[in-house]
Amino acid sequence: MNKILGIIIALSFPGCCQSENMIQLQTSKPTDGIRIVWDQGTIQQLAPQAGRSLAYAGYPRLRRLRSGTLMVVYEAEGNAELIQSGDNGKTWSAPTVIMNHVNYTNPKGESTVINISNPELIQLQNGDLVFACNYRPAKEGIAPYSIVIKRSKDLGKTWLKEQKLYDAQPRFKDGCWEPAMLQLPDGELQVYFSNEAPYIYSDEQEICLLSSRDNGETWDKNPKTVSFRAGRRDGMPVPLLVDDEIIVSIEDNKTEQFKPYIVRKKLADNWSVPVLANSSNREYALKDEINNSIYAGAPYMIRIPSGEVILSYQTTKNRTSDWEKSTMEVAIGDRTGRYFDRITQPFDVPLEREAKWNSLAVLDEHTIVALSSTNFRTNSVGVSMILGHIIYGNIYRNPVIQRSTPDPTIIHANDGVFYLYATEDIRNMPVYRSTDLVRWTFVGTAFTEETRPTFEPQGGLWAPDINYISGQYVLYYSMSVWGGEWTCGVGVATADKPEGPFTDRGMLFRSNTIGVQNSIDQNYVEDNGKKYLFWGSFHGIFGIELTADGLTVKPGSEKRQVAGTAYEGTYIHKRGKYYYLFASTGSCCEGLSSTYATVVGRSENLWGPYVDKQGRPMMDNNHEIVIHKNEAFVGTGHDSEIVQDKAGNDWIFYHGYSVANTTGRSLLMDKIIWIDDWPSVAGDSPSVEAEAPVF
């Protein structure tokens, strides 16, 4: 039973304008796992803004830039407009026009207005913005329907001249529509769109894509077919990268009215052949099918930080049969984009009103945004938004970050938020944030191409170690090419904020200057008022004293060895009277053949001797195993710092390969159990699901 409950609670959220912070929340009956609570007190009308009148504003799309700025693009009486917020959506800028409608005259002297429709926006890996839209001529037979983009290199302050990517026919029934963009990890930029142009003698429609491999400078000339059902109309594509798959939500009118479907392909395949009617890669999206006579079209998808995919669509369910009077519904799927259920309606829309051409966006790990073209509170259709609070159960599932996140390091920063950094499988070193250790949001990279360290010009940035020292955030990093065991080394960078930007302070030492082969995998330790750095990879674990600011090796200090040649990925943790030297053994990076494991020894002195439970020294490669592989995960090593939740539980992060999805070294988390002053995790191996940290 999906009974809607009205709950009045005293909370304060961005955008609230009710007296005494009294906010009405609309939610479905609690179910197992995640659910979404729509906060009616956060509804805002974004367009038209107060004091302005528009006959129509709609088709909104919201993006958060890496700087934290929110941008919304939308249609406004034939133009495309943009508004921005620098305070997380509490207030918004006055609108600026990205593209005006144009007056067009063809060679025959026939004229028409070309309106700007279906606006879309993406920020590329290089920081550029790309805006896409659909040219829609007001009169038939004069100008083609087209897919067009514009690019900005200065975060929307100015826009380059538009580029027309594709022309369909100059007729509504043979046009092209609804561009949506995706950038793949290798940098390929894709524009998906609905296309009727190949089917001038029928009412059929397919999903196509065009690709650019130079950040939108140049494009394929001929579109590739993504999906097609003969005799029917695939439409409204929205692509999403889900681990090793590209999934695209579409509307499919297989039987009577449109319904939301998902078409999918492996990333490595990248639509080498289209998904046709009876393909196993075409799936009905909703867990429970709805009646064929009910319209449910225009789907949209996002993925929340915990990994689940959220789907929206517009529907006539429990309303009149007029699709123009549809309302927005939102459903929660699993981490693969399947089995969507737990359906809610963000806006309370009367039967004679509408909420259409909707979209979703992630605001943070606990909040999503629903946007709609709606007249549910006004006489004309405008853009409204509402916040949805993600309510999680007390269970988390590994991996907590599916995307490759090797060699993690974590800090509980001064702003009360956890920040996590990893080896640069995302170039320039990824930075994530979380308030609960489970839901992680990508916030950008520690470096840019301009600020990237250079002491090993062809080297990668590996194994970061984040600390707060003398009023600034200090990030130690390794830099190496694969196999460069005598030229690799350790550097240091600083920042005023945990998310950066970080300024490189240069190299601390190389293998050939410090005299330790394969000098990587550093770990900073403070003890008795002094600062030290420990490091090493399969040629001994060593330590050396640093200067008071932690930015250079203390003059005259000498390195000392504390563990043998079986180890890398060192982390030293002090608890009670013991120092615990965590490390990794085995092979890190061979996919499902990896033998990596997390091990530990302990000592009553920072400099050792570190021993196993039988008193045998780590200098002789003796240790206790903390985490080894199981049926779900292999290659389980290179752990982070241990962090605590509010209940005082200790948690450890590390990477591993998922047997079910071997796209990279994913981020895993487990609770440390202390038995007789020795650390362990349940089953000595990664959990698949377990009780979440307490916050």
C-alpha positions as CSV (number, residue, x, y, z in Angstrom):
1,M,0.0,0.0,0.0
2,N,1.4,3.4,-1.0
3,K,-0.5,5.6,1.3
4,I,0.7,9.3,1.1
5,L,1.4,10.7,4.5
6,G,1.5,14.3,5.5
7,I,4.1,14.9,8.1
8,I,4.8,18.3,9.7
9,I,8.3,18.5,11.3
10,A,10.3,21.5,12.5
11,L,13.4,21.5,10.3
12,S,15.1,24.1,8.2
13,F,16.1,23.4,4.6
14,P,17.4,25.6,1.7
15,G,14.6,27.5,0.1
16,C,12.2,27.2,3.0
17,C,10.0,30.2,3.4
18,Q,7.3,29.0,5.8
19,S,6.9,30.7,9.1
20,E,8.8,29.2,12.1
21,N,10.5,26.7,9.8
22,M,7.4,24.4,9.7
23,I,7.8,22.2,6.6
24,Q,5.4,19.7,5.2
25,L,7.0,16.5,4.0
26,Q,5.3,14.1,1.6
27,T,6.5,10.6,1.6
28,S,5.4,7.1,0.8
29,K,4.9,4.5,3.5
30,P,8.4,3.4,4.7
31,T,9.8,0.5,2.8
32,D,13.0,-1.5,3.1
33,G,16.0,0.3,1.8
34,I,16.1,3.8,0.3
35,R,13.1,6.1,0.0
36,I,12.6,9.8,-1.0
37,V,10.8,12.4,1.1
38,W,9.7,15.4,-1.0
39,D,10.0,18.6,1.1
40,Q,7.1,20.7,0.1
41,G,8.5,23.7,2.0
42,T,11.4,23.9,-0.5
43,I,9.3,24.5,-3.7
44,Q,10.7,27.4,-5.7
45,Q,9.5,28.9,-9.0
46,L,12.7,29.4,-11.0
47,A,11.2,30.9,-14.1
48,P,9.6,33.3,-14.6
49,Q,11.2,35.1,-11.7
50,A,9.2,37.5,-9.6
51,G,8.1,40.6,-11.5
52,R,8.5,38.9,-14.9
53,S,5.8,37.5,-17.1
54,L,6.3,34.6,-19.6
55,A,3.7,32.8,-21.6
56,Y,5.8,29.6,-21.2
57,A,9.0,28.5,-19.5
58,G,9.9,24.8,-19.3
59,Y,12.1,21.8,-20.0
60,P,14.5,22.6,-17.1
61,R,17.9,20.8,-16.6
62,L,20.1,21.5,-13.5
63,R,23.8,20.8,-13.3
64,R,26.3,21.3,-10.4
65,L,29.6,22.5,-11.7
66,R,32.9,21.4,-10.1
67,S,33.2,24.8,-8.5
68,G,29.9,24.1,-6.6
69,T,27.8,26.6,-8.7
70,L,24.4,25.4,-9.7
71,M,23.2,26.1,-13.2
72,V,19.7,25.6,-14.7
73,V,18.9,25.9,-18.4
74,Y,15.4,26.0,-19.7
75,E,13.1,27.1,-22.6
76,A,11.6,30.6,-22.4
77,E,9.3,31.7,-25.2
78,G,11.5,30.3,-27.9
79,N,14.8,31.2,-26.3
80,A,17.2,29.2,-24.1
81,E,18.0,30.9,-20.8
82,L,20.4,30.1,-17.9
83,I,20.3,31.0,-14.2
84,Q,22.9,30.3,-11.6
85,S,23.1,29.9,-7.8
86,G,26.2,30.2,-5.7
87,D,24.5,29.3,-2.4
88,N,23.2,25.8,-3.1
89,G,19.9,26.9,-4.6
90,K,18.7,29.4,-2.0
91,T,18.9,32.3,-4.3
92,W,19.3,32.6,-8.1
93,S,20.8,35.0,-10.6
94,A,18.8,37.0,-13.1
95,P,18.4,34.9,-16.3
96,T,20.8,35.3,-19.2
97,V,20.1,34.1,-22.7
98,I,22.3,31.4,-24.1
99,M,20.5,31.3,-27.5
100,N,17.8,33.5,-29.0
101,H,15.3,32.3,-31.5
102,V,16.3,33.2,-35.0
103,N,14.5,34.6,-38.0
104,Y,15.4,32.4,-41.0
105,T,14.8,32.9,-44.7
106,N,15.4,30.0,-47.1
107,P,16.7,30.4,-50.7
108,K,13.1,30.6,-51.9
109,G,12.5,33.7,-49.8
110,E,10.3,31.8,-47.4
111,S,10.7,32.9,-43.8
112,T,10.1,31.4,-40.4
113,V,11.1,31.8,-36.8
114,I,13.3,29.0,-35.5
115,N,12.7,28.4,-31.8
116,I,15.2,27.0,-29.3
117,S,13.9,23.8,-27.6
118,N,15.1,20.9,-25.4
119,P,18.1,22.7,-23.8
120,E,20.8,20.5,-22.2
121,L,24.0,21.3,-20.4
122,I,27.2,19.4,-19.4
123,Q,30.5,20.2,-17.9
124,L,33.3,18.4,-19.6
125,Q,36.4,16.8,-18.0
126,N,38.5,19.8,-19.1
127,G,36.0,22.2,-17.4
128,D,34.4,23.5,-20.5
129,L,30.6,23.8,-20.7
130,V,28.6,22.5,-23.6
131,F,25.1,23.5,-24.3
132,A,22.9,21.5,-26.7
133,C,19.4,22.2,-28.1
134,N,16.9,21.5,-30.8
135,Y,16.2,24.0,-33.6
136,R,12.4,23.9,-34.1
137,P,11.0,26.0,-37.0
138,A,7.6,27.6,-36.3
139,K,6.5,26.9,-39.9
140,E,6.7,23.7,-41.9
141,G,8.8,23.1,-45.0
142,I,11.1,26.1,-44.7
143,A,14.0,25.2,-42.3
144,P,15.2,21.8,-41.1
145,Y,14.8,20.6,-37.5
146,S,18.4,20.4,-36.2
147,I,20.6,19.4,-33.3
148,V,22.9,22.3,-32.3
149,I,25.5,22.9,-29.6
150,K,27.4,25.9,-28.1
151,R,30.5,25.8,-26.0
152,S,31.8,28.1,-23.2
153,K,35.4,28.1,-22.0
154,D,34.8,30.5,-19.1
155,L,32.0,28.8,-17.1
156,G,29.2,30.5,-19.1
157,K,30.4,34.1,-19.1
158,T,30.7,33.9,-22.9
159,W,29.7,31.4,-25.5
160,L,31.3,30.4,-28.7
161,K,29.4,30.4,-32.0
162,E,26.9,27.6,-32.3
163,Q,27.7,24.4,-34.2
164,K,25.0,22.6,-36.1
165,L,25.6,18.8,-35.7
166,Y,22.7,17.3,-37.6
167,D,19.8,18.4,-39.9
168,A,16.6,16.4,-40.1
169,Q,13.8,17.2,-42.5
170,P,11.9,20.5,-42.5
171,R,8.7,18.8,-41.3
172,F,7.5,18.1,-37.8
173,K,6.7,14.5,-38.5
174,D,10.3,13.9,-39.8
175,G,12.3,16.0,-37.4
176,C,14.9,15.4,-34.7
177,W,14.5,16.1,-31.0
178,E,15.6,16.0,-27.4
179,P,19.5,16.0,-27.3
180,A,21.1,14.6,-24.2
181,M,24.9,14.4,-23.5
182,L,27.3,12.0,-21.9
183,Q,31.1,12.1,-21.7
184,L,32.8,8.7,-21.4
185,P,35.9,8.1,-19.2
186,D,38.2,8.2,-22.2
187,G,36.9,11.7,-23.1
188,E,34.5,10.8,-25.9
189,L,31.6,13.2,-25.8
190,Q,28.3,11.8,-27.0
191,V,25.0,13.5,-28.0
192,Y,22.0,11.3,-28.0
193,F,18.8,12.4,-29.7
194,S,15.5,11.2,-31.1
195,N,15.4,11.0,-34.9
196,E,12.5,10.6,-37.4
197,A,14.5,11.7,-40.4
198,P,15.3,8.2,-41.7
199,Y,11.6,7.3,-41.7
200,I,9.9,9.9,-44.0
201,Y,7.4,7.3,-45.2
202,S,6.3,6.1,-41.7
203,D,5.8,7.4,-38.2
204,E,8.8,5.5,-36.8
205,Q,11.5,7.1,-34.7
206,E,14.9,5.9,-33.5
207,I,17.5,7.0,-30.9
208,C,20.8,8.1,-32.5
209,L,24.1,9.5,-31.2
210,L,26.9,11.6,-32.5
211,S,30.4,11.6,-31.0
212,S,33.3,14.0,-30.6
213,R,36.7,13.0,-29.4
214,D,38.1,16.5,-29.0
215,N,35.7,18.0,-26.4
216,G,33.2,19.1,-29.0
217,E,35.5,20.8,-31.5
218,T,34.7,18.3,-34.3
219,W,32.0,15.6,-34.6
220,D,31.1,12.5,-36.5
221,K,29.2,13.3,-39.7
222,N,26.9,10.3,-39.6
223,P,24.8,9.4,-36.5
224,K,25.0,5.9,-35.0
225,T,21.7,4.1,-34.2
226,V,21.4,3.3,-30.5
227,S,17.9,1.8,-30.4
228,F,14.9,1.1,-32.8
229,R,11.6,-0.7,-32.6
230,A,10.2,-1.3,-36.0
231,G,6.8,0.3,-36.4
232,R,7.1,2.2,-33.2
233,R,8.8,5.3,-31.7
234,D,11.8,5.2,-29.4
235,G,12.2,8.7,-27.9
236,M,13.4,11.1,-25.2
237,P,16.8,9.5,-24.5
238,V,18.8,10.2,-21.3
239,P,22.2,8.5,-21.1
240,L,23.9,7.5,-17.9
241,L,27.2,5.7,-17.2
242,V,26.7,2.9,-14.7
243,D,29.9,1.2,-13.9
244,D,30.9,-0.8,-17.1
245,E,27.6,-0.1,-18.9
246,I,26.0,2.8,-20.7
247,I,22.3,2.8,-20.0
248,V,19.8,5.1,-21.7
249,S,16.2,5.7,-20.5
250,I,13.8,6.1,-23.4
251,E,10.0,6.2,-23.9
252,D,8.8,3.2,-25.9
253,N,5.3,2.8,-27.3
254,K,5.5,-1.0,-27.8
255,T,1.8,-1.4,-26.9
256,E,-0.6,1.5,-26.9
257,Q,0.8,4.3,-24.7
258,F,4.5,5.2,-24.1
259,K,6.2,3.5,-21.1
260,P,9.7,4.0,-19.7
261,Y,12.3,1.5,-20.9
262,I,16.0,1.1,-20.4
263,V,18.4,0.2,-23.3
264,R,21.9,-0.8,-22.3
265,K,25.3,-1.7,-23.7
266,K,28.7,-2.5,-22.2
267,L,31.0,0.5,-22.3
268,A,33.5,-1.5,-24.2
269,D,30.9,-2.2,-26.9
270,N,29.7,1.4,-27.1
271,W,26.7,0.7,-29.4
272,S,28.5,-1.3,-32.0
273,V,25.0,-2.6,-33.0
274,P,21.7,-1.0,-32.1
275,V,19.3,-2.4,-29.5
276,L,16.3,-3.6,-31.5
277,A,12.8,-4.6,-30.4
278,N,13.5,-8.1,-29.0
279,S,17.0,-7.5,-27.7
280,S,17.8,-8.6,-24.1
281,N,19.3,-5.2,-23.7
282,R,15.9,-3.5,-23.9
283,E,14.1,-3.7,-20.6
284,Y,10.8,-2.4,-19.2
285,A,12.0,0.0,-16.5
286,L,9.3,-0.3,-13.8
287,K,9.3,-3.3,-11.4
288,D,5.5,-3.5,-11.7
289,E,4.0,-3.1,-15.1
290,I,1.2,-0.5,-15.5
291,N,-1.9,-0.7,-17.7
292,N,-1.3,-0.3,-21.4
293,S,-3.8,2.5,-21.6
294,I,-1.8,4.6,-19.1
295,Y,0.7,7.0,-20.6
296,A,4.1,7.2,-18.9
297,G,6.6,9.0,-21.1
298,A,9.6,11.4,-21.1
299,P,11.8,9.5,-18.7
300,Y,14.9,10.9,-17.0
301,M,17.6,9.3,-14.9
302,I,20.3,10.2,-12.4
303,R,22.5,8.1,-10.1
304,I,22.7,9.0,-6.4
305,P,26.0,8.7,-4.5
306,S,25.1,5.4,-2.9
307,G,24.9,3.9,-6.4
308,E,21.1,3.5,-6.9
309,V,19.6,4.9,-10.2
310,I,16.6,7.2,-9.8
311,L,14.0,7.5,-12.7
312,S,11.4,10.1,-13.3
313,Y,8.7,10.2,-16.0
314,Q,5.4,12.0,-16.7
315,T,2.2,10.0,-16.4
316,T,-1.6,10.0,-16.6
317,K,-1.9,7.3,-13.9
318,N,-4.8,8.0,-11.6
319,R,-5.6,11.1,-13.7
320,T,-7.5,11.8,-16.9
321,S,-6.6,10.2,-20.2
322,D,-5.2,13.5,-21.5
323,W,-1.4,13.1,-21.6
324,E,-1.1,16.9,-21.7
325,K,-2.4,16.9,-18.0
326,S,0.3,14.4,-16.9
327,T,2.2,14.7,-13.6
328,M,5.7,13.8,-12.5
329,E,6.5,10.5,-10.8
330,V,9.9,9.3,-9.4
331,A,10.9,5.7,-8.9
332,I,14.0,4.2,-7.2
333,G,15.9,1.4,-9.0
334,D,18.9,-0.8,-8.0
335,R,22.5,-0.1,-8.7
336,T,22.3,-1.4,-12.3
337,G,19.3,0.7,-13.3
338,R,16.6,-2.0,-13.0
339,Y,13.5,-2.9,-10.9
340,F,12.3,0.7,-10.4
341,D,9.7,0.9,-7.6
342,R,8.9,3.0,-4.4
343,I,7.1,5.5,-6.6
344,T,6.4,9.1,-5.3
345,Q,5.0,12.3,-6.8
346,P,7.1,15.4,-6.0
347,F,4.4,17.9,-6.9
348,D,0.8,17.9,-5.8
349,V,-0.7,18.7,-9.2
350,P,-4.5,19.1,-9.6
351,L,-6.1,17.0,-12.4
352,E,-6.7,20.0,-14.6
353,R,-3.0,21.1,-14.3
354,E,0.3,19.6,-15.5
355,A,3.9,18.8,-14.5
356,K,5.8,17.7,-17.6
357,W,9.2,17.6,-19.3
358,N,10.8,16.9,-15.9
359,S,14.3,16.2,-14.8
360,L,16.3,15.3,-11.7
361,A,19.7,16.3,-10.3
362,V,21.9,15.3,-7.3
363,L,22.4,18.2,-4.9
364,D,24.4,16.2,-2.3
365,E,24.6,12.7,-0.9
366,H,21.3,13.2,1.0
367,T,19.4,15.4,-1.4
368,I,18.1,15.3,-4.9
369,V,16.2,18.0,-6.9
370,A,13.1,17.5,-9.1
371,L,12.4,20.1,-11.7
372,S,9.3,20.4,-13.8
373,S,7.4,22.5,-16.3
374,T,4.3,23.1,-14.3
375,N,1.3,25.3,-13.7
376,F,0.3,23.5,-10.6
377,R,0.2,26.8,-8.6
378,T,0.0,29.4,-11.5
379,N,-2.0,30.1,-14.6
380,S,0.9,29.7,-17.0
381,V,3.5,26.9,-17.2
382,G,6.8,27.8,-15.6
383,V,9.9,26.1,-14.1
384,S,9.6,24.9,-10.5
385,M,11.9,22.8,-8.3
386,I,11.6,20.9,-5.1
387,L,14.1,19.1,-2.8
388,G,13.8,15.4,-2.1
389,H,15.6,14.1,1.0
390,I,17.0,10.6,0.5
391,I,16.2,8.4,3.5
392,Y,18.6,5.5,3.8
393,G,18.2,2.4,5.9
394,N,20.9,1.4,8.4
395,I,22.5,-1.0,5.9
396,Y,25.3,-0.2,3.5
397,R,26.6,-2.3,0.6
398,N,30.1,-2.6,-0.7
399,P,31.6,-1.2,-2.8
400,V,30.7,2.3,-1.4
401,I,32.3,3.8,-4.5
402,Q,32.0,1.5,-7.6
403,R,34.3,3.6,-9.7
404,S,37.9,2.8,-9.6
405,T,39.3,4.5,-6.4
406,P,42.7,2.9,-5.6
407,D,44.9,3.6,-2.6
408,P,42.4,5.7,-0.6
409,T,43.2,8.3,2.0
410,I,40.6,10.0,4.1
411,I,40.3,13.0,6.5
412,H,37.6,14.4,8.7
413,A,38.0,18.0,7.8
414,N,37.4,21.2,9.8
415,D,34.0,21.7,8.1
416,G,32.7,18.4,9.6
417,V,32.8,16.5,6.3
418,F,34.9,13.5,5.3
419,Y,37.1,13.9,2.2
420,L,38.6,11.0,0.3
421,Y,41.4,11.1,-2.3
422,A,42.7,8.3,-4.5
423,T,45.3,7.3,-7.1
424,E,44.5,9.0,-10.3
425,D,42.4,6.5,-12.2
426,I,40.6,9.8,-12.6
427,R,43.4,12.1,-13.9
428,N,44.8,14.7,-11.5
429,M,43.6,12.8,-8.4
430,P,39.9,12.5,-7.6
431,V,38.4,14.1,-4.4
432,Y,35.2,12.8,-2.9
433,R,33.1,14.1,0.1
434,S,30.7,12.4,2.5
435,T,28.9,13.2,5.7
436,D,28.3,9.5,6.6
437,L,31.1,7.5,5.1
438,V,28.7,5.6,2.9
439,R,27.4,8.1,0.3
440,W,30.3,9.8,-1.5
441,T,30.0,12.7,-4.0
442,F,32.7,13.5,-6.5
443,V,33.7,17.1,-6.0
444,G,36.6,17.4,-8.5
445,T,40.4,16.8,-8.6
446,A,43.2,17.9,-6.3
447,F,45.1,19.2,-9.3
448,T,44.5,20.5,-12.8
449,E,46.6,20.2,-15.9
450,E,48.1,23.6,-15.0
451,T,48.9,22.8,-11.3
452,R,49.8,19.1,-11.8
453,P,53.2,18.1,-10.3
454,T,55.9,17.6,-12.9
455,F,59.0,16.1,-11.2
456,E,58.3,12.9,-13.0
457,P,57.0,14.3,-16.3
458,Q,55.4,11.1,-17.6
459,G,54.5,9.8,-14.2
460,G,51.1,9.1,-12.6
461,L,49.9,10.5,-9.3
462,W,49.6,7.6,-6.9
463,A,48.8,6.7,-3.3
464,P,47.8,10.1,-1.8
465,D,48.1,10.8,1.9
466,I,46.0,13.7,3.3
467,N,46.7,15.5,6.6
468,Y,46.0,18.8,8.4
469,I,49.3,20.3,9.5
470,S,49.9,23.8,11.0
471,G,46.6,25.3,9.7
472,Q,46.7,23.9,6.1
473,Y,45.8,20.7,4.3
474,V,48.9,18.8,3.3
475,L,48.7,16.2,0.6
476,Y,51.6,13.8,0.1
477,Y,51.7,11.9,-3.2
478,S,53.8,9.4,-5.0
479,M,54.8,10.1,-8.7
480,S,56.0,7.2,-10.9
481,V,55.8,5.5,-14.2
482,W,55.1,1.8,-14.1
483,G,58.4,0.1,-13.4
484,G,60.3,3.3,-12.7
485,E,61.5,2.1,-9.4
486,W,64.6,4.3,-9.2
487,T,63.1,7.5,-10.7
488,C,59.8,7.5,-8.7
489,G,59.5,9.6,-5.6
490,V,57.3,11.4,-3.1
491,G,56.1,15.0,-3.3
492,V,53.9,17.3,-1.3
493,A,51.1,19.9,-2.0
494,T,49.1,22.2,0.2
495,A,45.7,23.9,0.2
496,D,43.5,26.0,2.5
497,K,40.5,23.9,1.9
498,P,40.2,20.1,1.8
499,E,38.7,20.1,-1.8
500,G,41.6,22.2,-3.0
501,P,42.9,23.7,-5.2
502,F,46.2,22.2,-4.1
503,T,49.5,24.0,-4.8
504,D,52.4,21.7,-5.5
505,R,55.4,22.3,-3.1
506,G,57.6,19.9,-5.0
507,M,59.5,16.7,-4.5
508,L,60.6,15.5,-1.0
509,F,62.9,12.8,-2.4
510,R,63.3,10.2,-5.2
511,S,64.3,6.6,-4.9
512,N,67.8,7.4,-6.2
513,T,68.4,10.3,-3.8
514,I,67.0,8.6,-0.7
515,G,68.6,5.3,-1.5
516,V,65.4,3.2,-1.3
517,Q,64.2,1.4,-4.4
518,N,60.5,2.0,-5.3
519,S,60.0,5.0,-2.9
520,I,56.2,5.3,-3.1
521,D,53.2,4.8,-0.8
522,Q,54.1,7.3,1.9
523,N,52.3,7.8,5.2
524,Y,52.6,10.8,7.5
525,V,52.8,10.3,11.3
526,E,53.0,12.7,14.2
527,D,54.5,11.3,17.5
528,N,55.6,13.1,20.6
529,G,55.7,16.5,18.9
530,K,57.7,15.3,15.9
531,K,56.7,14.7,12.3
532,Y,57.7,11.7,10.3
533,L,57.1,10.1,6.9
534,F,57.0,6.3,6.3
535,W,57.1,4.8,2.9
536,G,58.2,1.8,0.7
537,S,57.1,-0.8,-1.7
538,F,58.5,-4.3,-1.6
539,H,62.0,-3.1,-0.9
540,G,61.5,-2.4,2.8
541,I,59.4,0.0,4.8
542,F,61.3,3.0,5.9
543,G,60.7,6.2,8.0
544,I,62.4,9.6,8.3
545,E,61.9,12.8,10.2
546,L,60.4,15.9,8.6
547,T,60.6,19.6,9.4
548,A,58.1,21.2,11.7
549,D,55.9,22.2,8.8
550,G,56.0,18.7,7.2
551,L,57.0,20.1,3.9
552,T,60.7,18.9,3.7
553,V,62.9,16.2,5.1
554,K,64.6,17.5,8.3
555,P,68.3,18.3,7.5
556,G,70.6,15.7,9.0
557,S,67.9,13.1,9.6
558,E,68.5,9.5,8.6
559,K,66.1,6.9,7.3
560,R,65.4,3.8,9.4
561,Q,63.8,0.6,8.3
562,V,60.8,-0.8,10.2
563,A,59.5,-3.7,8.1
564,G,60.7,-6.2,5.5
565,T,60.4,-6.6,1.7
566,A,56.9,-8.2,1.6
567,Y,55.0,-4.9,2.0
568,E,53.8,-1.7,0.5
569,G,50.9,0.7,1.2
570,T,52.0,1.5,4.8
571,Y,49.7,3.1,7.4
572,I,50.7,3.5,11.1
573,H,47.8,3.8,13.6
574,K,48.2,4.5,17.3
575,R,45.7,3.0,19.7
576,G,46.3,2.7,23.4
577,K,49.8,1.7,24.1
578,Y,50.4,0.1,20.7
579,Y,51.4,1.3,17.3
580,Y,49.9,-0.7,14.5
581,L,51.7,-1.0,11.1
582,F,49.1,-1.8,8.4
583,A,50.5,-2.8,5.0
584,S,49.6,-4.8,1.9
585,T,51.1,-7.9,0.5
586,G,50.8,-9.6,-2.9
587,S,49.9,-8.2,-6.3
588,C,47.7,-5.1,-6.5
589,C,46.7,-4.7,-10.0
590,E,46.0,-7.9,-12.0
591,G,42.2,-7.9,-11.9
592,L,40.7,-11.0,-10.6
593,S,44.1,-12.6,-10.4
594,S,45.3,-10.0,-7.9
595,T,46.5,-11.5,-4.6
596,Y,46.6,-8.3,-2.5
597,A,45.7,-8.6,1.2
598,T,45.8,-6.2,4.1
599,V,48.1,-7.2,7.0
600,V,49.2,-5.8,10.3
601,G,51.9,-6.0,13.0
602,R,52.1,-4.0,16.3
603,S,54.7,-2.5,18.5
604,E,54.9,-0.4,21.7
605,N,57.4,1.9,19.9
606,L,56.9,3.9,16.7
607,W,60.1,2.5,15.3
608,G,59.4,-1.1,16.2
609,P,60.0,-3.9,16.4
610,Y,56.6,-4.6,14.8
611,V,55.6,-8.2,15.4
612,D,52.8,-10.7,14.7
613,K,50.8,-12.4,17.5
614,Q,53.6,-14.9,18.0
615,G,56.1,-12.2,18.4
616,R,57.8,-12.8,15.1
617,P,59.1,-9.5,13.5
618,M,57.7,-7.8,10.4
619,M,61.4,-7.2,9.4
620,D,61.3,-10.9,8.6
621,N,58.0,-10.5,6.7
622,N,55.8,-11.9,9.5
623,H,52.3,-10.4,10.1
624,E,48.7,-11.0,10.8
625,I,46.1,-11.0,7.9
626,V,43.3,-8.4,8.4
627,I,41.5,-8.6,5.1
628,H,41.8,-11.2,2.4
629,K,39.7,-12.0,-0.7
630,N,36.4,-13.8,-0.7
631,E,33.8,-14.8,-3.3
632,A,32.7,-11.2,-3.9
633,F,36.0,-9.2,-3.8
634,V,39.7,-9.9,-4.5
635,G,42.8,-7.8,-4.3
636,T,41.8,-6.3,-1.0
637,G,44.5,-3.9,0.1
638,H,46.1,-0.5,0.5
639,D,44.0,0.7,3.4
640,S,43.3,4.2,4.4
641,E,43.5,5.9,7.8
642,I,41.1,4.5,10.4
643,V,38.2,6.9,11.1
644,Q,35.5,6.9,13.8
645,D,31.7,7.3,13.6
646,K,29.7,9.1,16.3
647,A,29.3,5.8,18.2
648,G,33.1,5.4,18.5
649,N,33.2,2.6,16.0
650,D,36.4,2.4,13.9
651,W,36.1,2.1,10.1
652,I,38.8,1.2,7.5
653,F,38.7,1.9,3.7
654,Y,40.6,-0.1,1.1
655,H,40.3,-1.0,-2.5
656,G,39.4,-4.3,-4.2
657,Y,38.1,-5.8,-7.4
658,S,34.5,-6.7,-7.5
659,V,34.0,-10.2,-9.0
660,A,30.7,-9.0,-10.4
661,N,32.1,-5.9,-12.0
662,T,35.8,-5.7,-12.7
663,T,36.0,-2.2,-14.1
664,G,38.7,-1.2,-11.6
665,R,39.7,-1.1,-8.0
666,S,36.5,0.0,-6.2
667,L,36.3,1.5,-2.7
668,L,35.4,-0.9,0.1
669,M,34.7,-0.2,3.8
670,D,34.5,-2.4,6.9
671,K,34.2,-1.9,10.6
672,I,37.3,-2.7,12.6
673,I,36.7,-5.2,15.5
674,W,39.4,-5.1,18.2
675,I,40.0,-8.4,19.9
676,D,42.8,-8.6,22.5
677,D,44.2,-5.3,21.1
678,W,44.4,-6.8,17.5
679,P,42.4,-5.4,14.6
680,S,40.2,-7.6,12.5
681,V,37.1,-7.3,10.3
682,A,34.1,-9.8,10.3
683,G,35.1,-12.9,8.4
684,D,38.6,-11.5,7.8
685,S,37.2,-10.4,4.4
686,P,35.1,-7.7,2.8
687,S,31.5,-7.5,3.7
688,V,28.9,-7.4,0.9
689,E,26.4,-5.6,3.2
690,A,26.6,-4.6,6.8
691,E,25.3,-2.2,9.4
692,A,26.2,1.3,8.4
693,P,28.3,3.8,10.5
694,V,26.4,5.9,13.1
695,F,26.0,9.5,12.2
